[in-house]
Amino acid sequence: MNKRGQRKVSMPSSSGGIMRYFEEYKSKFVIKPGHVIFLSVVTIIAIIMLHIFGRGIFGF
């Protein structure tokens, strides 16, 4: 009991917000970092080309 005569309620211990993920999980899709960089560069080049030549092609 505390000073006011009330019972103290104890909470169950927790992990403090730390979560554990299993490292053995294997995804069906594996993308290498080099592929991500390559696709990013291709996308950037495509956007630049559309800004330069898009008006003539699409007539906007």
HTML snippet that shows the backbone in 3Dmol.js (N, CA, C, O; Angstrom):
<script src="https://3Dmol.org/build/3Dmol-min.js"></script>
<div id="view" style="width:600px;height:400px;position:relative"></div>
<script>
const pdb = `
ATOM      1  N   MET A   1       0.839  -1.180   0.000  1.00  0.00           N
ATOM      2  CA  MET A   1       0.000   0.000   0.000  1.00  0.00           C
ATOM      3  C   MET A   1       0.884   1.243   0.000  1.00  0.00           C
ATOM      4  O   MET A   1       1.986   1.236   0.548  1.00  0.00           O
ATOM      5  N   ASN A   2       0.388   2.301  -0.618  1.00  0.00           N
ATOM      6  CA  ASN A   2       1.142   3.543  -0.629  1.00  0.00           C
ATOM      7  C   ASN A   2       0.672   4.463   0.491  1.00  0.00           C
ATOM      8  O   ASN A   2      -0.073   4.032   1.371  1.00  0.00           O
ATOM      9  N   LYS A   3       1.097   5.716   0.470  1.00  0.00           N
ATOM     10  CA  LYS A   3       0.794   6.650   1.557  1.00  0.00           C
ATOM     11  C   LYS A   3      -0.691   6.929   1.701  1.00  0.00           C
ATOM     12  O   LYS A   3      -1.153   7.221   2.805  1.00  0.00           O
ATOM     13  N   ARG A   4      -1.438   6.850   0.635  1.00  0.00           N
ATOM     14  CA  ARG A   4      -2.875   7.156   0.671  1.00  0.00           C
ATOM     15  C   ARG A   4      -3.716   5.939   1.037  1.00  0.00           C
ATOM     16  O   ARG A   4      -4.940   6.044   1.109  1.00  0.00           O
ATOM     17  N   GLY A   5      -3.113   4.827   1.260  1.00  0.00           N
ATOM     18  CA  GLY A   5      -3.844   3.629   1.626  1.00  0.00           C
ATOM     19  C   GLY A   5      -4.362   2.845   0.432  1.00  0.00           C
ATOM     20  O   GLY A   5      -5.199   1.956   0.588  1.00  0.00           O
ATOM     21  N   GLN A   6      -3.873   3.165  -0.759  1.00  0.00           N
ATOM     22  CA  GLN A   6      -4.314   2.447  -1.951  1.00  0.00           C
ATOM     23  C   GLN A   6      -3.312   1.354  -2.281  1.00  0.00           C
ATOM     24  O   GLN A   6      -2.121   1.464  -1.987  1.00  0.00           O
ATOM     25  N   ARG A   7      -3.810   0.323  -2.883  1.00  0.00           N
ATOM     26  CA  ARG A   7      -2.916  -0.755  -3.293  1.00  0.00           C
ATOM     27  C   ARG A   7      -2.148  -0.333  -4.532  1.00  0.00           C
ATOM     28  O   ARG A   7      -2.677   0.357  -5.403  1.00  0.00           O
ATOM     29  N   LYS A   8      -0.917  -0.746  -4.598  1.00  0.00           N
ATOM     30  CA  LYS A   8      -0.076  -0.438  -5.751  1.00  0.00           C
ATOM     31  C   LYS A   8      -0.286  -1.524  -6.803  1.00  0.00           C
ATOM     32  O   LYS A   8      -0.189  -2.716  -6.512  1.00  0.00           O
ATOM     33  N   VAL A   9      -0.573  -1.096  -8.019  1.00  0.00           N
ATOM     34  CA  VAL A   9      -0.789  -2.031  -9.111  1.00  0.00           C
ATOM     35  C   VAL A   9       0.510  -2.139  -9.888  1.00  0.00           C
ATOM     36  O   VAL A   9       1.043  -1.131 -10.352  1.00  0.00           O
ATOM     37  N   SER A  10       1.018  -3.339 -10.032  1.00  0.00           N
ATOM     38  CA  SER A  10       2.244  -3.525 -10.799  1.00  0.00           C
ATOM     39  C   SER A  10       1.890  -4.020 -12.191  1.00  0.00           C
ATOM     40  O   SER A  10       1.100  -4.949 -12.361  1.00  0.00           O
ATOM     41  N   MET A  11       2.496  -3.374 -13.182  1.00  0.00           N
ATOM     42  CA  MET A  11       2.260  -3.725 -14.571  1.00  0.00           C
ATOM     43  C   MET A  11       3.243  -4.822 -14.977  1.00  0.00           C
ATOM     44  O   MET A  11       4.344  -4.900 -14.433  1.00  0.00           O
ATOM     45  N   PRO A  12       2.857  -5.657 -15.916  1.00  0.00           N
ATOM     46  CA  PRO A  12       3.795  -6.687 -16.383  1.00  0.00           C
ATOM     47  C   PRO A  12       4.963  -6.035 -17.133  1.00  0.00           C
ATOM     48  O   PRO A  12       4.804  -5.001 -17.783  1.00  0.00           O
ATOM     49  N   SER A  13       6.111  -6.648 -17.030  1.00  0.00           N
ATOM     50  CA  SER A  13       7.280  -6.087 -17.708  1.00  0.00           C
ATOM     51  C   SER A  13       7.121  -6.238 -19.212  1.00  0.00           C
ATOM     52  O   SER A  13       6.531  -7.198 -19.707  1.00  0.00           O
ATOM     53  N   SER A  14       7.661  -5.268 -19.916  1.00  0.00           N
ATOM     54  CA  SER A  14       7.563  -5.309 -21.367  1.00  0.00           C
ATOM     55  C   SER A  14       8.956  -5.184 -21.961  1.00  0.00           C
ATOM     56  O   SER A  14       9.947  -5.055 -21.241  1.00  0.00           O
ATOM     57  N   SER A  15       9.015  -5.223 -23.281  1.00  0.00           N
ATOM     58  CA  SER A  15      10.310  -5.146 -23.945  1.00  0.00           C
ATOM     59  C   SER A  15      10.739  -3.700 -24.168  1.00  0.00           C
ATOM     60  O   SER A  15      11.782  -3.464 -24.779  1.00  0.00           O
ATOM     61  N   GLY A  16       9.980  -2.744 -23.698  1.00  0.00           N
ATOM     62  CA  GLY A  16      10.367  -1.350 -23.816  1.00  0.00           C
ATOM     63  C   GLY A  16      10.315  -0.828 -25.245  1.00  0.00           C
ATOM     64  O   GLY A  16      11.075   0.076 -25.592  1.00  0.00           O
ATOM     65  N   GLY A  17       9.458  -1.363 -26.062  1.00  0.00           N
ATOM     66  CA  GLY A  17       9.318  -0.905 -27.433  1.00  0.00           C
ATOM     67  C   GLY A  17      10.289  -1.558 -28.406  1.00  0.00           C
ATOM     68  O   GLY A  17      10.252  -1.271 -29.602  1.00  0.00           O
ATOM     69  N   ILE A  18      11.139  -2.415 -27.916  1.00  0.00           N
ATOM     70  CA  ILE A  18      12.100  -3.085 -28.794  1.00  0.00           C
ATOM     71  C   ILE A  18      11.432  -4.328 -29.369  1.00  0.00           C
ATOM     72  O   ILE A  18      10.933  -5.180 -28.634  1.00  0.00           O
ATOM     73  N   MET A  19      11.431  -4.413 -30.685  1.00  0.00           N
ATOM     74  CA  MET A  19      10.830  -5.568 -31.337  1.00  0.00           C
ATOM     75  C   MET A  19      11.915  -6.416 -31.978  1.00  0.00           C
ATOM     76  O   MET A  19      12.940  -5.906 -32.431  1.00  0.00           O
ATOM     77  N   ARG A  20      11.678  -7.675 -32.007  1.00  0.00           N
ATOM     78  CA  ARG A  20      12.636  -8.600 -32.605  1.00  0.00           C
ATOM     79  C   ARG A  20      12.071  -9.188 -33.871  1.00  0.00           C
ATOM     80  O   ARG A  20      10.963  -9.726 -33.876  1.00  0.00           O
ATOM     81  N   TYR A  21      12.821  -9.090 -34.936  1.00  0.00           N
ATOM     82  CA  TYR A  21      12.406  -9.662 -36.199  1.00  0.00           C
ATOM     83  C   TYR A  21      13.333 -10.838 -36.511  1.00  0.00           C
ATOM     84  O   TYR A  21      14.535 -10.787 -36.248  1.00  0.00           O
ATOM     85  N   PHE A  22      12.763 -11.871 -37.063  1.00  0.00           N
ATOM     86  CA  PHE A  22      13.561 -13.040 -37.385  1.00  0.00           C
ATOM     87  C   PHE A  22      14.358 -12.767 -38.652  1.00  0.00           C
ATOM     88  O   PHE A  22      13.811 -12.299 -39.650  1.00  0.00           O
ATOM     89  N   GLU A  23      15.637 -13.058 -38.607  1.00  0.00           N
ATOM     90  CA  GLU A  23      16.513 -12.806 -39.743  1.00  0.00           C
ATOM     91  C   GLU A  23      16.487 -13.944 -40.752  1.00  0.00           C
ATOM     92  O   GLU A  23      17.110 -13.838 -41.809  1.00  0.00           O
ATOM     93  N   GLU A  24      15.794 -15.009 -40.460  1.00  0.00           N
ATOM     94  CA  GLU A  24      15.764 -16.162 -41.341  1.00  0.00           C
ATOM     95  C   GLU A  24      14.707 -16.041 -42.426  1.00  0.00           C
ATOM     96  O   GLU A  24      14.600 -16.930 -43.270  1.00  0.00           O
ATOM     97  N   TYR A  25      13.930 -14.975 -42.430  1.00  0.00           N
ATOM     98  CA  TYR A  25      12.889 -14.789 -43.429  1.00  0.00           C
ATOM     99  C   TYR A  25      13.518 -14.515 -44.787  1.00  0.00           C
ATOM    100  O   TYR A  25      14.388 -13.654 -44.914  1.00  0.00           O
ATOM    101  N   LYS A  26      13.081 -15.239 -45.782  1.00  0.00           N
ATOM    102  CA  LYS A  26      13.587 -15.060 -47.141  1.00  0.00           C
ATOM    103  C   LYS A  26      12.447 -14.565 -48.017  1.00  0.00           C
ATOM    104  O   LYS A  26      11.387 -15.188 -48.080  1.00  0.00           O
ATOM    105  N   SER A  27      12.665 -13.455 -48.686  1.00  0.00           N
ATOM    106  CA  SER A  27      11.672 -12.902 -49.587  1.00  0.00           C
ATOM    107  C   SER A  27      11.717 -13.633 -50.927  1.00  0.00           C
ATOM    108  O   SER A  27      12.753 -14.171 -51.319  1.00  0.00           O
ATOM    109  N   LYS A  28      10.594 -13.644 -51.614  1.00  0.00           N
ATOM    110  CA  LYS A  28      10.551 -14.266 -52.939  1.00  0.00           C
ATOM    111  C   LYS A  28      11.230 -13.370 -53.970  1.00  0.00           C
ATOM    112  O   LYS A  28      11.741 -13.854 -54.980  1.00  0.00           O
ATOM    113  N   PHE A  29      11.233 -12.069 -53.714  1.00  0.00           N
ATOM    114  CA  PHE A  29      11.841 -11.110 -54.621  1.00  0.00           C
ATOM    115  C   PHE A  29      13.112 -10.564 -53.996  1.00  0.00           C
ATOM    116  O   PHE A  29      13.077  -9.961 -52.923  1.00  0.00           O
ATOM    117  N   VAL A  30      14.223 -10.775 -54.663  1.00  0.00           N
ATOM    118  CA  VAL A  30      15.503 -10.270 -54.182  1.00  0.00           C
ATOM    119  C   VAL A  30      16.019  -9.264 -55.206  1.00  0.00           C
ATOM    120  O   VAL A  30      16.228  -9.600 -56.372  1.00  0.00           O
ATOM    121  N   ILE A  31      16.222  -8.026 -54.757  1.00  0.00           N
ATOM    122  CA  ILE A  31      16.702  -6.964 -55.637  1.00  0.00           C
ATOM    123  C   ILE A  31      18.069  -6.533 -55.136  1.00  0.00           C
ATOM    124  O   ILE A  31      18.231  -6.172 -53.970  1.00  0.00           O
ATOM    125  N   LYS A  32      19.030  -6.574 -56.008  1.00  0.00           N
ATOM    126  CA  LYS A  32      20.382  -6.161 -55.644  1.00  0.00           C
ATOM    127  C   LYS A  32      20.459  -4.640 -55.627  1.00  0.00           C
ATOM    128  O   LYS A  32      19.732  -3.982 -56.371  1.00  0.00           O
ATOM    129  N   PRO A  33      21.325  -4.068 -54.796  1.00  0.00           N
ATOM    130  CA  PRO A  33      21.466  -2.607 -54.741  1.00  0.00           C
ATOM    131  C   PRO A  33      21.869  -2.000 -56.082  1.00  0.00           C
ATOM    132  O   PRO A  33      21.455  -0.885 -56.400  1.00  0.00           O
ATOM    133  N   GLY A  34      22.661  -2.705 -56.865  1.00  0.00           N
ATOM    134  CA  GLY A  34      23.061  -2.208 -58.171  1.00  0.00           C
ATOM    135  C   GLY A  34      21.878  -2.038 -59.111  1.00  0.00           C
ATOM    136  O   GLY A  34      21.836  -1.101 -59.909  1.00  0.00           O
ATOM    137  N   HIS A  35      20.906  -2.962 -59.009  1.00  0.00           N
ATOM    138  CA  HIS A  35      19.709  -2.859 -59.840  1.00  0.00           C
ATOM    139  C   HIS A  35      18.868  -1.653 -59.452  1.00  0.00           C
ATOM    140  O   HIS A  35      18.294  -0.989 -60.315  1.00  0.00           O
ATOM    141  N   VAL A  36      18.792  -1.370 -58.165  1.00  0.00           N
ATOM    142  CA  VAL A  36      18.022  -0.213 -57.699  1.00  0.00           C
ATOM    143  C   VAL A  36      18.655   1.080 -58.209  1.00  0.00           C
ATOM    144  O   VAL A  36      17.949   1.980 -58.663  1.00  0.00           O
ATOM    145  N   ILE A  37      19.966   1.172 -58.138  1.00  0.00           N
ATOM    146  CA  ILE A  37      20.662   2.364 -58.630  1.00  0.00           C
ATOM    147  C   ILE A  37      20.469   2.503 -60.131  1.00  0.00           C
ATOM    148  O   ILE A  37      20.216   3.606 -60.616  1.00  0.00           O
ATOM    149  N   PHE A  38      20.581   1.411 -60.876  1.00  0.00           N
ATOM    150  CA  PHE A  38      20.410   1.444 -62.328  1.00  0.00           C
ATOM    151  C   PHE A  38      19.000   1.906 -62.701  1.00  0.00           C
ATOM    152  O   PHE A  38      18.840   2.766 -63.567  1.00  0.00           O
ATOM    153  N   LEU A  39      17.984   1.344 -62.056  1.00  0.00           N
ATOM    154  CA  LEU A  39      16.608   1.744 -62.352  1.00  0.00           C
ATOM    155  C   LEU A  39      16.352   3.200 -61.977  1.00  0.00           C
ATOM    156  O   LEU A  39      15.586   3.882 -62.656  1.00  0.00           O
ATOM    157  N   SER A  40      16.975   3.683 -60.916  1.00  0.00           N
ATOM    158  CA  SER A  40      16.830   5.086 -60.530  1.00  0.00           C
ATOM    159  C   SER A  40      17.428   6.002 -61.592  1.00  0.00           C
ATOM    160  O   SER A  40      16.824   7.011 -61.956  1.00  0.00           O
ATOM    161  N   VAL A  41      18.607   5.657 -62.086  1.00  0.00           N
ATOM    162  CA  VAL A  41      19.261   6.465 -63.116  1.00  0.00           C
ATOM    163  C   VAL A  41      18.437   6.449 -64.401  1.00  0.00           C
ATOM    164  O   VAL A  41      18.277   7.490 -65.038  1.00  0.00           O
ATOM    165  N   VAL A  42      17.915   5.298 -64.790  1.00  0.00           N
ATOM    166  CA  VAL A  42      17.085   5.201 -65.995  1.00  0.00           C
ATOM    167  C   VAL A  42      15.823   6.046 -65.840  1.00  0.00           C
ATOM    168  O   VAL A  42      15.413   6.716 -66.787  1.00  0.00           O
ATOM    169  N   THR A  43      15.203   6.024 -64.660  1.00  0.00           N
ATOM    170  CA  THR A  43      14.008   6.826 -64.417  1.00  0.00           C
ATOM    171  C   THR A  43      14.317   8.314 -64.497  1.00  0.00           C
ATOM    172  O   THR A  43      13.545   9.074 -65.082  1.00  0.00           O
ATOM    173  N   ILE A  44      15.439   8.740 -63.915  1.00  0.00           N
ATOM    174  CA  ILE A  44      15.831  10.150 -63.959  1.00  0.00           C
ATOM    175  C   ILE A  44      16.077  10.586 -65.398  1.00  0.00           C
ATOM    176  O   ILE A  44      15.651  11.669 -65.799  1.00  0.00           O
ATOM    177  N   ILE A  45      16.754   9.761 -66.170  1.00  0.00           N
ATOM    178  CA  ILE A  45      17.018  10.092 -67.577  1.00  0.00           C
ATOM    179  C   ILE A  45      15.707  10.168 -68.358  1.00  0.00           C
ATOM    180  O   ILE A  45      15.542  11.062 -69.188  1.00  0.00           O
ATOM    181  N   ALA A  46      14.778   9.254 -68.111  1.00  0.00           N
ATOM    182  CA  ALA A  46      13.484   9.273 -68.805  1.00  0.00           C
ATOM    183  C   ALA A  46      12.709  10.544 -68.476  1.00  0.00           C
ATOM    184  O   ALA A  46      12.081  11.130 -69.358  1.00  0.00           O
ATOM    185  N   ILE A  47      12.745  10.974 -67.226  1.00  0.00           N
ATOM    186  CA  ILE A  47      12.041  12.199 -66.836  1.00  0.00           C
ATOM    187  C   ILE A  47      12.664  13.411 -67.510  1.00  0.00           C
ATOM    188  O   ILE A  47      11.949  14.287 -67.997  1.00  0.00           O
ATOM    189  N   ILE A  48      13.980  13.467 -67.543  1.00  0.00           N
ATOM    190  CA  ILE A  48      14.658  14.592 -68.205  1.00  0.00           C
ATOM    191  C   ILE A  48      14.327  14.603 -69.693  1.00  0.00           C
ATOM    192  O   ILE A  48      14.069  15.665 -70.261  1.00  0.00           O
ATOM    193  N   MET A  49      14.331  13.437 -70.328  1.00  0.00           N
ATOM    194  CA  MET A  49      14.010  13.369 -71.755  1.00  0.00           C
ATOM    195  C   MET A  49      12.569  13.798 -72.022  1.00  0.00           C
ATOM    196  O   MET A  49      12.295  14.455 -73.026  1.00  0.00           O
ATOM    197  N   LEU A  50      11.652  13.434 -71.137  1.00  0.00           N
ATOM    198  CA  LEU A  50      10.263  13.860 -71.309  1.00  0.00           C
ATOM    199  C   LEU A  50      10.119  15.369 -71.144  1.00  0.00           C
ATOM    200  O   LEU A  50       9.314  15.990 -71.838  1.00  0.00           O
ATOM    201  N   HIS A  51      10.887  15.966 -70.239  1.00  0.00           N
ATOM    202  CA  HIS A  51      10.851  17.415 -70.087  1.00  0.00           C
ATOM    203  C   HIS A  51      11.384  18.113 -71.340  1.00  0.00           C
ATOM    204  O   HIS A  51      10.878  19.164 -71.732  1.00  0.00           O
ATOM    205  N   ILE A  52      12.388  17.536 -71.956  1.00  0.00           N
ATOM    206  CA  ILE A  52      12.994  18.161 -73.134  1.00  0.00           C
ATOM    207  C   ILE A  52      12.151  17.914 -74.383  1.00  0.00           C
ATOM    208  O   ILE A  52      11.840  18.858 -75.109  1.00  0.00           O
ATOM    209  N   PHE A  53      11.776  16.664 -74.645  1.00  0.00           N
ATOM    210  CA  PHE A  53      11.121  16.301 -75.895  1.00  0.00           C
ATOM    211  C   PHE A  53       9.634  16.000 -75.758  1.00  0.00           C
ATOM    212  O   PHE A  53       8.978  15.716 -76.759  1.00  0.00           O
ATOM    213  N   GLY A  54       9.096  16.054 -74.576  1.00  0.00           N
ATOM    214  CA  GLY A  54       7.699  15.672 -74.353  1.00  0.00           C
ATOM    215  C   GLY A  54       6.696  16.546 -75.068  1.00  0.00           C
ATOM    216  O   GLY A  54       5.677  16.046 -75.545  1.00  0.00           O
ATOM    217  N   ARG A  55       6.957  17.845 -75.158  1.00  0.00           N
ATOM    218  CA  ARG A  55       6.028  18.740 -75.822  1.00  0.00           C
ATOM    219  C   ARG A  55       5.874  18.400 -77.292  1.00  0.00           C
ATOM    220  O   ARG A  55       4.766  18.413 -77.829  1.00  0.00           O
ATOM    221  N   GLY A  56       6.976  18.101 -77.933  1.00  0.00           N
ATOM    222  CA  GLY A  56       6.913  17.753 -79.358  1.00  0.00           C
ATOM    223  C   GLY A  56       6.249  16.418 -79.599  1.00  0.00           C
ATOM    224  O   GLY A  56       5.555  16.237 -80.599  1.00  0.00           O
ATOM    225  N   ILE A  57       6.455  15.490 -78.699  1.00  0.00           N
ATOM    226  CA  ILE A  57       5.897  14.152 -78.886  1.00  0.00           C
ATOM    227  C   ILE A  57       4.413  14.113 -78.552  1.00  0.00           C
ATOM    228  O   ILE A  57       3.612  13.582 -79.321  1.00  0.00           O
ATOM    229  N   PHE A  58       4.047  14.676 -77.406  1.00  0.00           N
ATOM    230  CA  PHE A  58       2.663  14.568 -76.925  1.00  0.00           C
ATOM    231  C   PHE A  58       1.817  15.795 -77.242  1.00  0.00           C
ATOM    232  O   PHE A  58       0.594  15.746 -77.110  1.00  0.00           O
ATOM    233  N   GLY A  59       2.441  16.895 -77.658  1.00  0.00           N
ATOM    234  CA  GLY A  59       1.695  18.087 -78.060  1.00  0.00           C
ATOM    235  C   GLY A  59       1.099  18.875 -76.914  1.00  0.00           C
ATOM    236  O   GLY A  59       0.116  19.589 -77.117  1.00  0.00           O
ATOM    237  N   PHE A  60       1.648  18.776 -75.733  1.00  0.00           N
ATOM    238  CA  PHE A  60       1.139  19.547 -74.590  1.00  0.00           C
ATOM    239  C   PHE A  60       1.687  20.935 -74.601  1.00  0.00           C
ATOM    240  O   PHE A  60       1.370  21.731 -73.717  1.00  0.00           O
TER     241      PHE A  60
END
`;
const viewer = $3Dmol.createViewer("view");
viewer.addModel(pdb, "pdb");
viewer.setStyle({}, {cartoon: {color: "spectrum"}});
viewer.zoomTo();
viewer.render();
</script>
